[in-house]
Amino acid sequence: MRQRKRGHTLNMQKVVMLIACFVIGYLIWSTVSALAYLAKADRLTTSTFAEMQQVSAQTLEQQKAMEYHVTPAYIEKAAREDMLMSKRNDTVILFPVDRTAPEPVPPAQTLLPRVLNQLITWVKGWF
């Protein structure tokens, strides 16, 4: 009877030891996976923060550009350069522009057949 009791106690110790190993293994596994998750979250946070800084810098740059576009200096510059306007009492000098197109020069007569002439013109178009 003693041996049975001893064997039973021995089996109970094995079961308790096995359960303790499983619990310790689970705790180790969950700690390692939590550390891996935190490392991934840290990398994502860092990249998101860098992206936010870049977008913030771009937004600030665009705001400065928009503020410049409503200044009187920009409006005057745009009126003078883009719309060709002038202030009162400004001296405007206009240069004559010859808008007549020159008459087209007729192509020189060649002895080549018409198809070959078109082929040469087509190839010249590539270069």
Residue pairs with C-beta under 8 A, 6 or more apart in sequence:
68 74
79 85
80 86
86 92
110 117
112 120
